[in-house]
Amino acid sequence: MALVPSHCPSCGKQFKDHTSVTRHMSQPRSGCNSWLDNLIQLNSILPPSTEHDPMVVDDINDPQVDASSYDFWSQGEDLDSEGGTRDEDSEVKATDYFLEPPLAFEEGYTFLSLFDADENSIYRKTNLYYPFSGRREWRLAAWLLRSGLSMEKINSFLALEMIDDLPLSFHSAKELRGRAESLPSGPRWKSQVIQTLHPTKSPAVLYWWDPLECITTIFNHPLFHNCLDYMSRKEYSTTQRHSRIYTEWMTGDHAWEMQSALPRGATLLGTILSSDKTCITALSGDCVAHPLLISLANIYMTTRLKSSSNAFLLTALLLVTKFVHKNKRMRGVLQDRLVHNCLNIVLEPLKLAARNGVMMSDPMGRSRYCFTMLASYIADTPEAMMLACVGGKTSPVTIAMYKQFGDPFQHEPRTRAKTLEQLKIVRSRACPDDLEAFFREAQKFRLNGVDEPFWWDWLLAEPSRFFTPESLHHIHKEFWDHDAQWIILAVGKSEIDFRFSIIQPTTGYRHFHTGISKLKQVTGRCHRDVQRSIIAVSADAAPPGVVVAVRALMHFRYLVQSPSIDDRDLTRITAALDEFHANKHAIIAAGVRQGKGGKVIDNWHIPKLELMQSIVPSIRNSGVIAQWSADVTEHAHITEVKDPARSSNNNNYDPQICRYLDRADKCNRFDLATSLLDHSEDTGVVGEEFVEEDDKIDYYTDVIPTELPSPTRRPGQPRPITDYFSIAKILQQKEVGSVPVPLHSFVVGRTALHLAYDPSIKNTTVNEVAIMFGLPDLRPAIADFLYREATYGSHIHSIGGPRRAAHDAELPFDKVQVWFKVRLQETEFHDPHII
């Protein structure tokens, strides 16, 4: 029997039979393997139609059916088809989940049930906003409490004649703060005087929140209900499982191994810690805080890395106490010991939960048996060395010392067992109370003199793993401190400044109109902006070997920042680092590796260069390093420490910071709970006080389709989130005459554009616009565009190139409308499904 030829319903390619078509559409590298999923997604988006059913496969090739009427991709909605950074076969094709999934029980509690359990909940049955008279008074009170105004200024505000006429239930700052103190609370601050063997200049008082209560609060938070990852798994880019994919912490080997060590049905919670000293006084004074932040690795990194998510909580203010000792170095050792002692006290509940487990409730009110393991400790290099108990010029994650920092391979990991064994030997030779003798013996093993690391009794805590590479300091700061300085010296300061100054300014990126050689206090954002251009700017002015070496590091730098990395990417990352090491001699040969005073350095004693060797193993163990960036924790220092300190009286900062944060936490909880409970408030519609004129959907209310998604606002966040992709998608399917045309919301590739309904200039000529905006070639540019549009139709065609039309070219119109503002909305660069 002869085989009947068949066609692929996606690409139209002919095959000998249906089996061949099926095999073709199942290939991981085939662009047709997602056809059915796309069709299902399309069916869920398009409005019901009685004319045809897009789910009927046989209708696809029917010449009577207008395929463009439901062609999902013809309107630029194929977000993977343009501008993508990953191949199709790098998407997840197979996943192996841990065999024994975590169990959830129904006896838990929710955020709102805790809110209702407050002692004042009986009064909220009649007045939801008790102890305030109503919603409007609470809004005013919340603004005053969060404004940072002093009590004197709040009293001045309340004494204004206009405000005094309002029927407020409070009339002074003291009354207002008293009402705030009666709001439902979360974790409560604790304090403890720390006894030290050596005298200090001021009492050592430790302030902290119970970290287990902080983890419980984060884990139970209702805004994270669809952002938590419970399952450890292994993802692959092919069904044959040849190439592993690493994204979230749960996709790494470390989470899998930890889950294997837990009882059946237990839930693994990855604890993230971060600490760094930060200055809390501006311009004068030497007041320094040492905040300890905490979060959960189970929260998806796209949510956790957003500062607005408030996924990091301040759990302790570590002591920064000045010791009285004649030896400056010993004062540093005493400070390091004090930090580890504070961490031991603060983190003890998490260590107990890691050994014995604890019952916690997730955002849905389901109870889970949880174990709090240490997933990551985000810290810069000096902080990591202090926490790893190693001395200066020593790697915190390997046994490498400074003379080995430039080696083109990774050294043996510094394991917990190795460090504890070395400390045991040191204790046998010197008593920890004999500070100088103990320090001398510790130096022989390149340790810093700390006798009891905070992580020594934390189950499965391995320093070589939980000190994860951190992109802000280890990647971007390394670039500015070394790579950029090599290029500046190789090209010349005046020349590199001139080249950067003449680069065409680009919206959204910093333009260095005076160059880069004299920049001071450079931020991480500035590092990224310089990285975009420095190779192209210096390509023909620096020695070729220097450019090759720096370009290899730049390639390495961009590859490791991807939010999804597979085994092939790891090979490329390793190759890029190997390329640098193969060409780094050119940097020393050119004399551009210099120290202070312009002295040429002929070695590679760079700690961050050695840490780069640990990035690939860290990705395999803990997922991509982008999720461990200190950008969000550095921002948290502002909101959790610096802002509260500035609202104090500049004396005895720590207790005032605690009171400020306690009051802010109560306000945030109350605001979230009332937003969820107040059914009279339409959370899909934002009040006028939060929306600018051009933020609104500008279509007349009588022609807005009822199925258009309304702007959504998360409780406690003022600005709405309008999904212009969905709006444009729905409007394109409406019948002619049902909505204003031309459409003012449309999608091109990964970008959605939205124009206000009324233009800024409603009627003007092309020539007037050209004069107004200084565009002498506007008319020929429009003529060229219309010609190419008529020639190529809806296919992609170039925009640039020489003007072919004459300056007096004829256009089919002469009057145009002009918009001064256009709202753009883009998807995530690496994940097209996230706006």
N, C-alpha and C positions, 0 to 999 in steps of 0.2 A: 504494500500500500504506500503510495507516494505521500511524502510529508508535505504539509501545507505550510508555506512560509508565514512567519509571524513578525509583527513589528513591535518594537519597544514603545509603550504608550508615552514615555517621557521624551526620548530623543528621536524617535521615529526610525531608528536603524533596523534593517531587516535581518532576520535570523531564520534558520531552517525550520524550527518548530518552537512550540511553547516552552519546552524544557530549556532550550538555549536562551530564550528571553528571560526566564526565571534565573538562570545561572548568571546572565549578564547583569541583571538588576540586583543580585546579591553580592557582587564584587565590592569589597571595601573601597577600591579606587574608582569605582564607577560613580559618575554624577547622578545616576538614576536610582541609586539605592535608597534615597530619601524621598522618592516621588510620592509614594503612598502617604507617608507622614505629612508631606506638604499639602497633599490633597485633603487629608483629614483636617489639618489646621485651617485650610481655606474654607472648608465647609462650615467650620465653627465660627468663621468671621463673617461670611457673606450672609445677607438676609435671605430668608426662604424665598424660593421662586417656583412657580408652577410651570414655567416654560421648559426648564431642563433641570436635571439633577446632576451636579458636578461630581457626585460620587459614582455615577454610572460610567464604568470604564469604556464601554463600547461607544459612548457618545463622543469621546475625545476626538476620534478620527472622522466623525460624521461631518461632511462638508456643509450640512445645513445649520450646524451649530457654530455660533460666533465664539470662538475660543477666547477672544480678548475680553469677553464680558465677564469671564471669571478667571482670567490669567493672573494668578497671584504675583508672578514675577515680572510681568510686563510693566507694572507701575513702579518698578524699582524697589519692591518689597523684599527681594532676595538679598538679605543683608549679608549673606555669606559670599555672594557672587562678585562683589566689588570691594576693593579696599581691605580684604581679609589678609591676615598675617599668617594663617596656618592652612596647610593643605587639607583637603577633604578627608584624607585617610588618617589625619591626626586626631579626628574626633573620636570620642569614646565609642567603641564598637562592642566591647565585651567587659563585663564587670564580675569579679569574684568577690562576693560578700562573705564576711566572717560567718562560719557555719552556725554559730549560736547567737542569734540576734538578742539585743537587750530587751528585757521585758518591762512592760508598763502596767501599773495597777490603777484602779479607779478610786482609791481612797485618799487622793491628794487634795490639794487646795489650789485656788487661783489667786491672782492679784486682787481681784475684786472681793473675794471672800475674806481676805485679810483686811481689806479696807472696811468691810462691813462689821468686822470683829472689833473695831475700835470702840473705846468707851463712850464716845460721843455719837455713835451710829444711830442711837435711838432718836436723836434730834434731827438727823438727816432724812428721816422718813417724811418729815413735813417740809424741811428746807435742806436741799441737797448740799448747799454751800455753807452750811453751819461750820464755824462760828461767824460767818459773814452773812449779811442780810440777803444776798442774792448774787446772781451771776455778775452783774455790772460792778457791784462793790468788790467782788473777788478779783475781777480783771484789774481794777485800779490798785487793789492791795498787792496783787502779784507783780504789777509793774513797779511799784514803789520798792518792794522787797528785793527785786532783781536788778534794780537800777544802779546799785552801787552807791547811792546817796547816803551821806552820813545822817545820823539821827537829827542833827541840828537842821540840815537842809530839808529833811522830810517834815519836820515841824514847821519850817517856814512855808513849805508848800501847802500843808494842811491849814495854815493860818490865812491863806489868801481868801479874800472876800468871796470870790466865785466858788472856791472849793468849800468854804465854810457854810455856804447855803445848801450844799448837797446833804441829803439825809444819810450821812455815814454813821456807822456804829462805832467808829474809832476817831479820835481827834488828836492823837499824838503818836509819835514814833514808838514810844514805849508801849502804848496800847496795841498798836499794830503788830509789833514783834511778839507781844504776849499772846495775841490770837494765833500768830504763826506757830508758836511753840506748842499750841494745843492741837495742831493738825496731826493726822496719823503719821507715825514715824517708821523708819526702817531700821537698819543696824544702828546701834548706839556706840558712841565714841567711848573709849576707855583710856585710862592713863596709869602710868606706873613709874615710880622713881627707880632708876637703874643704879645699883650699887657698883662702884668701880674701885679697883685696887689702888689706882693712882688718882690723886686729886685733880679736880677739874675747876675751871674758872667760874662755872655756873652749874646749878643743879641739873642733872641729866634726867629729864622727864620724857618718857616715851608716850606718844599719843597714837592710838590705832583703832581701827574698826576690826571686828572679828572677820578674818578673810573668808571663813566658811559661810558666814552670813552674807558677805558680799557675793560670793559665788552663787548662793541660793537666790539672792535677789536678781542677779543677772539671768540665771537659769529659769526663773519664774516670770521674767518680764514679759508682758503680753505683746510688746512690739517685736519680740524675737520669736514669735510662735511658729513662723514659717521660715526661720533662718537658722535653725539648729540642725546639726549633723550628728546623728547618733551611731551610724554604722561604719565601722572600719572596713575598708575594702581595697581591692586592687583593680585598677582600671587599665584597659589595654586598647590600643588603637586599631587592632585587627581581631577578628574572631579566632585567628590562630594563636593569639596571645604572644606574639613575637616582640612587641614593643610596648613597654609599660608607660602609662601616663601618670604624672604627678601633678596634683593641684592643691587641694585642701590638706590640712594636717592628717585627716582621716585616711588619705590615700597613700600615706607613707608607711614604711616598714616599722617605724617606731610605734605607731598606734596599733598596728596589727599585733606586734609582740606584746604590748601592754594588755591588749584585750585577751590575748591567749593566757596571760597570767592571772586573770580575774575569774571569779566564780561564774558559773553559768547564769546567763540572764542579766548580768551586771551591766551598768551603763558606765562607759569610760568618759570622764570629763577631763579634758586637757587644760590645765591651769597655765595661764600666761602671766608672768611677772615682768615688771620693768622698773628700773630705778636709775636715777641720774641726779646729780646735784644741779640746782638751778638758783640763780640770783633772784631775790625777791625785792631788792631795793634798786631804785634807778638813780644813776648819776652819783650817788653818795652812799656811804655805808658799806658794810661787808656782810650783810645778813644773807645767809645761804640756807636753803631748804634742801632736804634729801627725800623727795617723795617716793613712795613705793606704790605702784599702780598694779591693778589686777584685772584680768579678763578671762574669757573662755575661748579656747581654740575650736570648740564645737560650733561657734558662730561663724557663718560663712564669711570669708574674708572680704567680699564686696560690701558687706554690712559692717563688719568690725572695723574696717579701715576708714569709714566715714566718721568724721568728728561729730556730726550731728546725731549719730546713733548712740553716743554716750556709752559705748561698750566697755570703756575702761573706767574703773572706780579707784579713787584714792583710798588705800587700805591702811596706810601708816605714814607717819612723818618720822623717818629714821633720824637718829640723833646726829647732829653736827656740833659736837662739843669740843672745846679747846682744852687739852690736857696740860697740866703743869709738869714739865719734864725738861731737864737741861739739854737733852739730845733731841734735835729736830726730827731725826729719822725715827726715833723711838715714839715720838708723838704721833707720827704717821701710823706706826704699827698698832698703837693703842686705839687710834681711831678706826682702823680696819677691824680690830677685834670687837670693838663696840658695835659696829654695823652688823657683824655676824651674830653677835649676842642678841641684838634687837630682832634680827630676822628669825632667830631660833624661837624667841618668845612669840612673835606675831604669827609665824607660820605653823606653830604646833598643831592647831586644829586641822589644818590641811594634811599634815603628816599622819595624824590619827585617822582621818577619813580615807587616806590612801591605803592604810593598812587594814582597817576594819570595815570601811564603807559606811555610808550614811544615806538615809532615805530623804529624797528631795522631790519636789513637785515641779513638773515642766509647765510651760505656759498654758497648756490645755487642762491642767488640774490632775494629771496622771502621776502617780507616785512611782519613783524609780530608785533602784538600789545603786548608788553612785560612788565612784572612787575617783578622788581628785589627784591625778598624777601631774607631775611637772612636765609640761610640753615644751615650753620655751621661756627663756629669760632674756628679754630684750635689753641690751646694754651696749654702750660704746666700748672701745678697746680698753681704756684704763679701768673702767668699772668692771668689765668682765675679768680682767686680770686680778683685781682685788677679790672678786667673788670666787674665782677659781683657786685662790690662795697661792698664786704664783707671783714671783718677784718681777721687777721691771725687765724689759727686753726679753720676755719669755711668752710663748704662745699660750693662751688660756685653754686651747682645745687639743693641742698636740704637745709632744715633748721637745719640739724645736726651740732652740735658743736663737739669739739675734744673728749669730754668724751663719745660721742655716735658713734665714728668712727668704733668701733669694733662690733656694733650691727649686728645680723644676718638677718636684714631686711632693706628695703629701707624706708627712712624717707620721710616726705611730701615734694614735690617739692618746690623749691624757685621760685615762679612765679614773673612776672614783676609787677603785681598789688600789691603783698605783699611788695616788696621792695620799690616801689614808695609810698605806703601808709606809710611805716616806715619813709621814707625821708620827707614826708609831716609833720609828727609829729615832727621830729627833727627840721625842719625849723620853726615850730611854737614855739619852745622852744629856739632856738638860731639862730642868723643871720649867713648865710654862710660866710660873710666877717670876722666875729669874729672866726678865724680859730680854736683856742684852745677850745673855748666854744662849737662850732659846733661839733668838734671831740669828746669831752666828751659825748655829748648827743648821737652821732652816735654810740659810743661804747656800749651803753646800748642795742642797737639792733644788736650788732656785725657787724656794718658797718664800712667802712674804712675812712669816712670823705669826700667822693666825693659827691657833692651836685646835680650834673646833669649828670646821666649816658648817654653815647652816644646812647644807644638803646631805650631810653624812648619814642621817637616819631617815631620809625621805625615800620611800620604796621606789625602786626602779629609776631613781634620779641619776642620770649620767651626765657629768659636765661637758664631755665632748659632744653630746647630742643636744642638751637643752640650751647651750649657748649657741643659738642659731645665728647664721650670718645676717647682718642688718644692713639694708641697702643705703640708708641715709648716710651713715658714717663709713661703712666698709666699702661702699661703691662710689657714691657721689663725692663724699669728702676726700676720699683717696684720689679721685680724679683731680680735684682742685689743688690739693696739696702737692701732687707729684706730676701727673700727666700734663695739666695745663701749664705748670711752671716750666717743664721741659720744652714745650712748644713755644712759650713766650721767649725763652732764652735762645732757642734755635732760630726763630724768625726775627727777633728783635722787638723791643717794646714798642717803639714808635710805629714800626711797620704792622705789627699785629693789631695795634689800636686803630690804625688807619683802615685796615681791611675790615675789621668789625664795624667801624663807623659807617662804611658805605654799603653795608648789607641792606637790602630792601626791608623796611619794617613790616612785620607780619602781626596781624591782630591776634592777641592772646599770648604772644611771646615778647620777652623783653628785648628792646633794641638798645645796644650798647653804643650810644652816640659818641662817647668819649673813650671807647675801647675797654679792655679788660685788665690791663696790666696794673692799674692803680685801684682796683676794687677793694673795698674794705668790708668786713662783716658780711661775707657772701653767704646767702641762704641756699638751701637745697634746691629751691625753684630756680635760682640763678645758675647753680651748677648744671641743671638739666638744660637750660637755655643755651649755655655756652657749648655743651656737648653736641648740640644739634648742628653746629656750624664749624667747629674748630678744625676738623680734618679737612674739609673743603677749603677753608680759608688759608690753611698753611701748607697745602699739598705741594705747591711749586716753590715754596720759599724755605722750607726746612730740609735738612739732609734726608735722602730717601729712606735710609735705615731707621731714622727716628720716626718718620711718618708711618712706616710699616709697623713698628713696635707699638706706637700709640694707637694706631688704627686697630691692631689686634686686640688691645685691651678695651677699646671702645666697642668692638664687635662682641667681646666677652660680656661687657657691661650691659649691652642691650639684650643679649640672649637670656641672661640670668633673671631679668626683670619680667619675663613673660609669666602670666598667671596660669599657664598650662604648658608643661614641659614633658616631652616623651624621651625615650632612650636615644632616639636619633638626635634630638636637641642636646642631650648630655654629651654625645660624641662631638657635636659642633662646639659646645662650650669648652670641652677639654682641648680640642684642636686649636681654638682661638688662644687659650692660655699658653699652650705649647708654642704657638707661633710667636707670642711675645717673648718667651724665654729664649727662643732661637735667635731673636733679633735685638735683644736688650743690650747687647754689647755695643751697639751703635750709639746708644744714648750716652754711655760713659765715654766712648771714643770721641763724640762730638763735644764733650765737656759741658753738657747742659744739665747734668745732675749735680747741683750745687747746694751747699749749706749756707749758714749765716756768713756774711761778709764776702760772698761770692767764691768761697772755697770749694774746689771741685772734689766731689765724693766719688770714690772708685769702688764702692760696695753696694750691696742691696739689703741693708739692714732696715727694711720697711715692714713693720708688723702686719699691716693690712695686705701687703703682697703675699705673705705666707697664709693669711686667712683665706685668700682666694682659692687655695688648694682644697679647702674644706667645704666649698660651696656645693660641688657635685655630690659628695657623700651626704651632705645635709639635705639636699633635695630628695635623695632616695629615702632618707630616714624620716623627714618631717614635712615634706611637701615643698612647694616653691617658696623662695625667700621673700617674694613680694609681700607676703602676708605678715612678715615680721618687721616691717619698716617702722622706724621710730618717728616718722612724720606725725602719726596720730598721737603718740605718747608725748612728743614735744608740745603739741597743741594742748594736750590735756594738762600740762604744767601751767599753762596760762589760766585755764578755766578752773582748775582744782587747787592751785596754789597762789599764783601771782594776783589774780583778780581778788580773791578773798583777802590777801595780804594788803592790797591797796585800800580796801575798805576798812582797815583796822586803824588804830591810833598810833601805829608804828612802834609799839612797845609790846614785847612778849607775844610774838606773832603766832606761835603754834596753837594756843588755846582759842585765839580769836578766829584763826582759819577753821578750826574744828566747829566752832559755833556757827560760822557762816555756812559751811558745807552742810551741817545738820539742818539748818533752816532752809537752805536751798533744796535739799533732798525732800523735806516735807512738802515744800511748795510744788515740786515736780510730781510727787506722788499724788497730791491732791488734785493738781491740774489734769493729770492723766486719768485718774479715776472719775472725776466729774465729767470729763470729755466723753468717756465711754458710757457713763450712766445717763447723761442728760440727753434723752431721746428727742427733746424738742429742738436740740441744736443739730442742724443738718451738716454733718462733717464733710459732705461732698461739696458744699457751697461755702466759700470763704467770705467773711465780712469785708466791707469796703475798707476797713482800716488796714487790711493786709495786702490789698491787691492794687497794683498800679493800673493806670488806664490801659496801657498796651498789653497788660497781662490777661485781660479778659477775652473770652471768645466773642468776636465782634459781629457775629451773625444776628440778624433780627430774631427776636424770640419767637415770632410766629413761623419762622422757617427753619428753626433748629430741629433736626431729627431727634426724636425722643430717645433713640438708642445711642446717641453720642455720649461717650464717657465724660462725666463731669470732672473738674479738677478735684483732686483728693488732697487732703491735708492730714498728716499724722498728728495726733494730739500733742500739744506742746510745741509744735513747729508752725511758724507763722505763714510760710509761703506755700502755695498750692503746687501740686505736681500735675501738669496737664499733659496728657499723652497725645501729642499731635500726630504721631504715627497712626494710632487707631482712628483719630478724627478724619485724617485724610483718606484712610482706607475705606471707611464707611461712606464718606461723601462721594467717593468715586463710583460707588455702586447705586447711588440714588438716581431716580428717574429725572430726565431733563425737565426743568421747570419747578422741581420740588425744593431746590436750593439755589441761592444766587450763583451765577456764573459770570466770569470765570472763577473757579474755586480759589480761595485764598489760603488753603492749607493743602500742601502736596508733599510727596516724598520723592527724593532723588537719591538712589543708592542707600547709604546709611544716614542720610540727613533729611530731617523733616523741616519744611519751611512754612512759616505762618505770617501772613500779612494782615494788618488791621483792615477792617471793612472799608473805612474811609481813608483815601490816600492823603499824604501831606500836601501834595499839589494835585488838584483834581483835573486841571486842563492847561496844558502848556505845549509848546512846539518842541521838536527835537533840537532845533538850533538854539533855542533859549536854554534848554537843559545843558547843551554842550558848553555854552558860555558861562552859565551859572556854576557848573562844577569843574570847569577847566578840562573838558574832554573834547579836544578838537577832532578826534577820529570816531566820535560816537556814531555819526550817520553811516560811514563805511563799515563800522563794526556791526551795526544792526543789519545792514544789507548783506554782509558776509554770513552772518548767522542765519538769516532767512533763506539764503541760497543753499547753505549746507543742510538746513532743516528740510527744505523741499527736496534735496538730492538724496539724503540718507534716511529721511524719515525719522522713526523713533530709535534708530540705532545710534550707538555712541559715536560721536565724532569730535575731532579736536576743536579747541576754542582759540588757541594762540596762533602764532604765525603771522606773516606779513598781510597787510590789508590789500585785498584784491579789488575791492570796489572803489570807485572814485569818491572824492569828497562831496560831490554834488549828486550822488547816486539817488535814484528815485526810490521812494518807499511806498508801500501800499497804504500808508497812513502818514499823517503829519503831527497829529495831536497825541500826547502821551500823558500818563499819570505817573506820579513820582511818590515813592514811599521813602521817608527818611530812616525808618526803622524796620527791621525784619527780624522776626524771632526764629532762631535756629535751634534745633534739637537733634542731638546725635546719639548714637548707640555707643556702648563701650567698644574700645578699639579691638580688644581681644575676644569679647563676648557680645555678639550682635543682638542678643536677646535682652540686654540690660540697657535702659535708657540713661 
